[in-house]
Amino acid sequence: MPDDLTPLANAYRSIAEMPAQHHAAPESAAQARARFFNTGNAFNVQLPPVPDMAFTAEPARALDPATHTGFIACDISAELGCEFPATSPLVLARYARIRANESLAADFVASGVIVYVIHGSGRTICGDENLAWGEGDLLVLPGGVTQTHSADGADAVLWIVTNEPQLAFENLRAPAPGAAPTDAVHYTGAEIRRQIDMLYDIGRNEEIAGSALIFSAARQEATRNILPTLTAAMNSLPAGVVQRPHRHNSVAVSLVINGKKCFSLIDGKRKDWSPFATTITPPVSVHSHHNDGDQQALFLIIQDGGIYYHARAMGFEFTDHSAI
């Protein structure tokens, strides 16, 4: 053993105890930046877990008539140990309240923007696109383009989801105008309803995970995603039905649209739904959804599933062997 390594060998019982090592005699600034780990200490990084939680104060503020025009973020960056706003490590959800005849501009550092209309009607200008929307509509807008949302003669409330944390993690900029992976896409509430009804008319077998309507677009049709890294689905659950326990490697950030007397079980813990709450289902958690009410439940689910599909690592599996 070289003499200069003897003190190190005496200082640690295992390579797992070693801190990051530096170049012993750097001859340049680039060499001085080098760091060395090993199989004992490189793979035990401890990060805060993604919590099983629901945001209820944020939608209450967004739906309060006294709230001024603006954004209300579902930000748990402190809990996640992120240096940027985040609802999950790669996803940020926020509410927007727009007072009657007022406008709200947004220029998010994101690949694309998903917008669901909770309440009201209005218009969004995004580049050359001028989109008139109403309650229950869903929009996908390209990143790198300023968007201006305007309410009509009554207040409007929107739910907006982006992949801002994903870009912030790698210190990336928004795509240049025209370079985003999506064009503006508009799914009307009426067409969403028609598509869901069609799923129930045709039916499915027990090995299909629920009756969710998956949103995609012309440029993402091959991936079946809404953006390259994000998936979006309107999940529905008939009255009295339980969606089978399952798990997957992606995080699910969901908006409860209609869920009276509904709840989820997340790793055995009950989470009751509340109107227009944003909920987080942690990755790899075993979860099921339960509708004890007398109406069909609806919840919009955004997942970072596109990343896992691309990496061939979605890891979806049922955790029981019973039918719905």
N, C-alpha and C positions, 0 to 999 in steps of 0.2 A: 504494500500500500504506500503510495507517495506520502512524504512527510506532511504536506499541506492538507491532506485529507484525514490525518489521524485525529485531530481535535473534533472533527465532525463525527467520526465513527464513535468516539467516546461520549458525545453529547446526546445522542438519540438511541433509544432502544430499537426503533424501527424506522424505516424510510417514511412511514405514515406520519411521523411526528415532525418531519422536516418542514421548515417554511420554504417559501419561494427562494430559489437560488439565483445568483447573479453571475455574470461573466467574471472570472477571477481577475483578469487583467485587460479590461476593455481598451482598445486602441482607437475607438471612435464613439461618437454619440449613439450611432446605430447599434453598436455592440453593447453599449451600456444599457440599452433598453431591453435587452434579452432577459427573459425569465425562464426558469426551469422547474418543472414539477415531475412527479413520478407516479407510478401506478398505485401507490399507497395514499397519496395526498391530493391527487388531481380529481378524483371521482367521488369525493365525499362533500361536495359543496352543499351547504344547508341553506335553502331558500324558504321564506315563509310560504306556507301552503295557500292555495287559492281557497278562500272560505266558502262555505255553504251559507248563503245569506240572501236577504231580500231588501231592496231599497223601497221604503214606503214613504219616508218624509219628502223625498224628491218629487214623486208624482203628486203628492198632496199640495206642494208649493206650486207646481206647474198648473194644477187645476183650480187653484185659488184665484178668484176674480181680482183680488187685490194685488196679485203679483204683476210686476211690470214686464214689458217685453225683454226677453233675454234668455240665456241658456242656463240650465241647471244640470251640472255634471254628476254622474254616479261614480265618484272618484274614491278609490280605496288604495291609492298609490302608497300611502304610509304603511298600510297593512301588508302590502305586497313587496315593500322594499324597492319600489320603482322611483326613479328620479323624474318621472313624467306622469301626468294624469292617466289613470288606467282603471278600468272596471275588472279586467282580467289582464294577464301579462301581454296579450296582443290585441285587445279590444277595448274601446271606450264607448260607453253609452251615455247619452244626455237627453234631457227633455228641453224643449223650446216652447216658451209661451209667447205668442204674438198677439198683442191687443188689436182690437178692431181698427182696420184702416192704417195699421202700422206695418213696418217692415223690419226684418232682421237679416243682416248679411253674415255670411260665413265663408271663411277661406281656410279650411282645415288642411293640415299637412298629412294627407292620406291618399291612398290609391283610389279610393272611391268612398261614397257616402250613401248609407241606407236610411231612408226616411219613411216612417209610418205615421199616418194622420190619425191621431187619437180623437180629435175633436175639431169641428169647424171646417171651413173651406177657405181656399185662397189660391195663390199662384206662386210658382217658383221660376225665377229667371236664372238660367245657367248657360252662360255663353250665348249661343244663338237659339237655345231652346227656351220656350215659354210654356210652362206646364200648369194647367189648371187642375187643382186637386180638391177632393172632398173626403169626408170621414170614411175611414176604412181603406183608403188608397195606400199604395206602397210605391216609392220612387227609389231608383238607384241613379246616382249622379257621379260624374267623373271627378276625380281629384285634380288638383292643379288649376281649377276654375272657380272663381268666386260665385257663390250662390246667394241669391236674395229671395227670402221667403216673405210673402206679404199675405196678411189676413184680409178677408172681405169685411162685410159689415158687422161681424161678430168675432169674438176672440177665437183663436185657434191654438191647439196644443199638438206638438209633434214629438215623436220619439226618434232620435237620430243616433246611428251607430257607425263608427269608423274603425279603421285599423291604424289609427294614429300611434298607439303604443308600439306597434310592429316597426313602423318607420323610425320612431324615436329611439328604439332599442339599438338600431344600427346607424343612428345619426344620419338618416337619409332625408332628402327633400321630397316635396310633393312632385309628381310627374309634371313635365312641361305641358302647357296647353296643347291638347290634341294627342298627348302621349299616354293618357290614362288607359287602363285595361278595360274600360267600359265606356259606352256612350250613355246618354240619359235614357232611362227606361221607366215606363209608367205602367203599373199594374192597377187597374181600377178595382174598387171594392166589389162592384157587381161581378166582374169577371173572376175575381178570387173566389167569391161565393159559388159561382157556376162551376168552377174547376173542382172545388171541394165536394159539391153535390155529385159530380161525375164520379169521383173516387168511391163514394158510398154506393152509387147506382151499380157500378161494375163489381165492387167487392174485392177482397184480397184473401190470401191464405194466412195461417197463423205465423208463418216464418217471416212475414213482412212486418217491420217495426212500426206499427201504427198506421194511421191514415193521414199522413202529413203531405201537404202540397209544397213541393220544392220549387223555389224561384231561380230561374236562370235567364239568360238573354242570348241574343244572336251571337255575340262575340265570345261568350262563355259556354255555348251549347255543348261543346265537346267535353268540357270538364263537369258540366251539370251544376256548376257553382254560380253564385251571384257575383263574386269577385274571385280572382285566382286563389286567395287564401281564405276567403270567408264563404260559408254556406248559409242560406236563409230558408226557413221552412215555416209554414203556418200549420202547426199541429192542431188536430181536433180530436176530441174525445167525447163520444156520446154519453148521455146521462146513464149513470149506473155502471160505467165501464172502467176497468183498470188497464192501463198500459203495462205490459209485462216488464218486470225488472230487467235492466240491461246496463251496460257501461260502454264507454268509449274513451279514447285518449284526448279528445278535444274538450275544451270548456264550452259550456252552453250559457249564453246570456239571453234571457228570455223576457218578453213583455206579456204580462197577463192581460188578455183582452176581454174574455168572458170566462169567469171561473168561480162562480158562486158555489159554495160547499165543495170546493176542490182542494186537493193538497197533493204534495209529493212526499215520498219517502226517500231520503238521501242517506245511504249507509245506515238504514234503520231509524233515522231521526225524521219526525214529521215536520213538514214545512207547509203551513196553510197559505193559500193564495189570497191576495187582496187586489182590488181593481187597479189595473194599470201599473202594478208594481214591476220593477225590474228584478229578476232573480238570477242568481249564479248557481249553476250546477258544476261542482268541481270536476276536474278530469279524473278518470278511472273510478269515480264513485259509482256504486251500485244504486240505481235510482228507478223509481216507478212513479206513475202519475195516476191519480184516483179522482173520479168524478162521482161524488155522492149527491149531486144536485139533480134537477129535473130538466136541465137545458144542456145543449151541446157546449162543451168547453172549447175555447180557442186561445192559443198562445203562440206568439211569434218568436221563433228561436233563431238566434245568430250564433254560429260556431266558427272557431278557427279551423274548421275541418278540412278546408282546402289544402292547408299545409300538410296535414297528416295523410290525406289521400295521395298527394303528390309524392310523399316519402314512403308510401305503401305501409303506413303504420297507424291507420285509423283505429284498429283494435276493437271494432264493434262486436259485442257478443251478448246474447241473452244469458241471464244468470239463473234461470229456472227452466223447467221443461213443460210448463203448463201453457195452455192456450188462453187467449184473452177471453 
